[in-house]
Amino acid sequence: MRIAQVAPLWECVPPPAYGGTELVVAHLSNELVRRGHEVTLFAAANSQTLAKLEPGAPQPMRLAGVTPHEYQIYDLMQLTKVVQQADEFDVIHFHVDASALPYGNILKTPVVHTVHGILTPLVEKLFTQNQQQNFVSISDSQRRNDLGLNYVATVYNGIDPGTYEFHPEPDQPPYLTFFGRISPEKGPHLAIELAKRTGWRLVIAGKVDRADQAFYEREIEPLIDGKQIVYVGEANHVQKSEIMGGAVATLCLLTWEEPFGLVMPESMVCGTPVIAMARGSAPELIVHGKTGFLCHTMDGCVAAVNQIEQIDRKVCREHVEKNFSHNRMVEGYEAVYYQLIEKRLTQNGRLHSAALKQTS
């Protein structure tokens, strides 16, 4: 197949540190190439890929420090480029959420959108206006069936287990860890509260976006003492594997309906179980009592910490290898692509047949 992958321009593909969508697109594009498909990746200029790269911006927009308006302009220029080349592809796969929806209505090439985030009330209106287009959810909990969207599949995000070191035992002295954006919905403040209540050392790694700077300065920074509560900044892939793998548990104390949460399989593939609030996709990713614990209250999280050593770290890794590998993800998307291409061929065949009847 000739496949276009259209990535957000905020980070490069793959991201040097934080960036779940961009990491997924990187794995997807590279594995599709390894399987013999012709893949064109529309992404920021310094992206590293086995696919043919079509630069949509001279550098990742986060590094460029652009305004929202400037980002929108680059996004529109990239989407225009996709439209101009659309006839060269058998299928076009958008990972940019709402901005690509108007273009899906005018393209003859089959189009699919993976919804990577959650839909705000304003964005809901645009999705509802385009509900007949093809959508893929990244978890069943993420689906918005109330909007009548045409979901063609749920395909879980996947990671490459071979790039994460397995840690059969946690490091000494023991610690808990938190990875992710330092934002209210990710729950770093609750991770600190749990560490304080249990007496455990906590290592925090993640980026602070401009929008979350005030939250960080108010709720997180005053509690960082460099001893019990340690903040190491934004970690790259190697650091992520080392810090996560050395932890007794990774804390995902979510305050929102997490669409997927790549940190959870990343932690488990290192052998480290996850203690999570049972919200969003967490119940689909974690096997309660086997690869971590799903909690509903902070008291439940405290109890989970006291039981965490019961978890077999090898089982954590095997769970990810079986269910959340990049190979499993690519197989899911290949099935979607073939389904859409067959549907388009069938529709074209019916149109051709109808045209012949009209002229006979």
N, C-alpha and C positions, 0 to 999 in steps of 0.2 A: 504493500500500500504506500501511497504518497500522502504523508501526514504532516499537517502544520500544527505546531504547539505554540500557543500564544501566552507568554508569561507576563506577570506584572513587571513594571520597570522600577519598582521601589528598591529592590535588591538585585544583585547579579545572580546567575544560575550556574552552579549552586551558590548559596550564600556563604560568606566566610565564617559567619557565626549564626546569629538568630535569623530564621526565615523559613517557616514550615512549608509554605506553598512553593517557594523556589526550590527547596530541596526535593520535594515530590516531583516537580517538573523535570529536574535534572535526572533523577533516577528513571523516570518514565521515558524521556527522550533518548537517553543512552541505551537503555535496554531494548527499546524498539529498534534502534539502529543495529544492535547486536543480533537481533532476530531477523535482519534482512530487509527491514522497511526503509524507505527513503523519508527522512524526517528533516523538516526545516523548523528551527527554533527562532521565534521572534522574541528577543529579550535585550537586556542592556548589553552594551558593546563589549565589556570585558568578561562576559560569561564564558565558561569553559564547558564544551560539549562535544560529543561525537557527531552530532547532527550538523547540518549546514546552518550557520548562524546568520540571521538577518538582524542587524543592530537596530533597535528602536529608540535608543538614546545613547549618547556618548559615554555615559557612566551611570551607575545606579543612582536613582533620584535621591535616596536618603543621604548618600555621601555628597551629592551636589548641593544639598540644602535648599531645594527649590520650594517655591510657594505652591499651594494647592492648584492655583490657576496654571502655573507653569507645568506642573505634572499633567494636568488635564490636556494641555496642548501636545506634549510628547505622546501621551496615550492615544490621542486622536490621530496623530501622524503615524503611529505604529499600526493602528487599526485600518487606516487608509491604505497602507502598504499591503496589509493582509488582503483587503478587498481587491486590490489591483492584481494580485497574484493568485486569486482564489481558484481560477480554472486549472492551475497547475497541481491541485491537490485532490485526493479522493475523499478526504475528510479534514475538517478544521476543528481543532480542539482549543476552546477558549478557557483560560484560567483567571480571567480578569473581572469576573462577576458582572455587575450591571452595565458597565460601559460598552460591552460588546453586543448587548441585546438588540439595539436597533439594526445592526449590520446583519444579524442572523436572518432577518426577514427579507433581505434583498439578495442573498447569496443562493446560487443554484447548487453549489457544493454542499453536501451534508455537514451540518454544524452541531457540535455538542458543547455544552457549558458545564464545567465542574463548579459547583457552588462551594467555595472554600470557607465562607464566613457565615454570619447570621444576617438576616434581613431586617433592617430597620423599617419603621412604618413608611417612610418616604420611598425607600427602595422597593418595598412590597408592591407599591402601585405600578412601578415599571415592570417588575416581574409578572404581575398579574396581567398587564397589557400584552405580554409576550409569552403567556403560559403554554402556548402550543409548541414552543421550541423544545429542543431536547436537553434535559438536565440530568446530571449525575450528582447524587448526594454522597458525601464522604462518611456518613453514618446514618443509620435509620432514624436516630433521634433528631437529626438535623432537618429531616424532611418537613416541608410546609404543605401538607396535604390540604389544609384549609384554603390555600391559594389556588388549588386546581392545577398545579404545575405538572407538566408532562415528564415525570421522572422515568428514565429508561433503565436505570440500575442504581444500586448502591455499590460503590467501589471504595473499599477502605484504603487509606493512604498506606504506603509501604516504604520500608527502609532496607538498606543493604546490610544484613547481619554481619557480613564479612568485614565490614569497616568499623565494627565495634568490638572491643576486647571484652571477653567474658571474665568476670571476677567471681570465682567460686566462693570466696570469703570476703567480707568487708574489711576495710583497712582498720588499723588500730592507731590511736584511740578512735572509738566509733563516733559517727556523726550522722545526722540527717541532712538532706539537701533539698533545695528548691531551685528549679530551672524554669525560665520563661520571662516574658515581659514583666517588668516591675509595675504592675497595674492592678487596680482594685479587683477586676474580674478574675485574675489569676490567683489571688489569695496569698501574696507574700506576707501580708500582715498577720494572717491567720497561721501561717507557717511559723512565724516568730512567736505568736501566742502559744502555739503547741510546744515549741522548744522551751519556752519559759515555764510552762506548766509541768513539763516532764523532766526538765533539767538537762536535756540533750543539747549537744553542740549542733549548730545549724550553719551550713555553708550555702550561701545564696549566689546564684549566677544568673545574669540576665541584663538586657538592655533597658534603659529608661528613655522612652520616647518623649518628645517635647510636650505632648499632651498630658503625660503622666508625671512631669517633673515636680509639680506642686504636691502630688500624692506622695512621691518618694521623699521629698524634703520634710513633709509633715508626719508621715506615718512610719517610714522605714529608717531613714538616715539617723534619727536620734537614738534608735535602738541598736545600731551597729556598734559593737564595742571591740571588735577584732579578736575577741576571745570566745565567748559563747555564740555570738551572732557575728558571722564573718561574711562580708560581701566582696566577691572577687571580680566584679564587673561582668562584661559580656564575654562568654567563653567560646573559643573556636571548637572545631569538631574533636580534635585530639584531647583538649582539656575537658570537654563534655564527657567523653568516654571515661577518662581517668577519674573525674570527680563523681560522676554518677555511679560508676562501677565500684568505687571505694566506699560508697555510702551504705548504711544499713537499710535505708528506705528513702524514696523520693516522695515529697509531699506535693500533692495537687489538690489543694483545698479550695476548689473552684467556687466562685460566687455567681457564676453565670452558666448558661447551657452551652458548654464547650462543644463546638461542632465535631472535633476529632481529638486534638491534643496529642501531637506527635511526641511530646516528652514522655508520655506513658509507655509506648512501645520502645522508645529509645532507652529508657531506664531498664525495662524488663529484659531487653536483649543483652544488656550488660550483666544481667543476673540480679539486679536490684529490684525488689518488689516495690509497689506503689501504694501509698495510702492516699485515697482520694475521696472527695465528697461525691456521692452518688448522683451526679447531675450530668446532663448532656450525654455525651458518648461514653463516659467513664464505665457504665455497666456493660457496654459492648466490648470494651478493651480489656478490662480486668476481670479475672475469674476470682470471685471473692473466696478468700481462704486458701487459694492456690497460688496466685501470682500477686497478691496484695489484699487490701481490704477496702470495701466500699462503705462509707460512713454517712450518717445523716446529721450528726451533731459533733461539736467539739469534744464532748465527753466520749463519744464513740471513737474519735481519732486518738484520744489519749489511750483508750483500751487497745486500739490497734497497734500503737507503738509498743505496748507491753507484750503483744503476741507476735510481733514481726519476725522473731527468730524462728518461728515454726515454719516459715515459708522456705521451700526448696528452691534455691537460686537457679538450679539447672532447669527446673520446670518453667521458670520465668522465661528463660531464653528459648526453650523449645516452643513455648506458646507463641512467641513472636515469629519464629522461623516458620511455623505452620500457618499462621493467620495474617501476619502483617509484613511479609517480606516484599521487596520490590518486584520479585517475579510473580507473586500472587496478584499484586496490583496490576501489573502489565497484562497478565492474562485476562483480568476483568475488563480492562479498557480495550484490548483487542476484540473481545466479544462484542462490546458496544459498537466499535467501528464497523465490524462486519455486518452487524444488525442494521445500522443506519445506511450503509452502502446498498445492502440488499433491498431495504425499503425504498430507497430512491430509484433503484433499477426497476423495481416492480411498478412504482408510480409512473415512471417514464414509459414503461411498456404499455400500461393502460392508456396513457395519453396518446401514444403512437397508434394503438389499436383503435381508439376512438376517432382519431384523425382519418385513418384509413376508411372507417365505416362512413364518415361524412363525405368522403370524396368518391365513394363507390356507388 
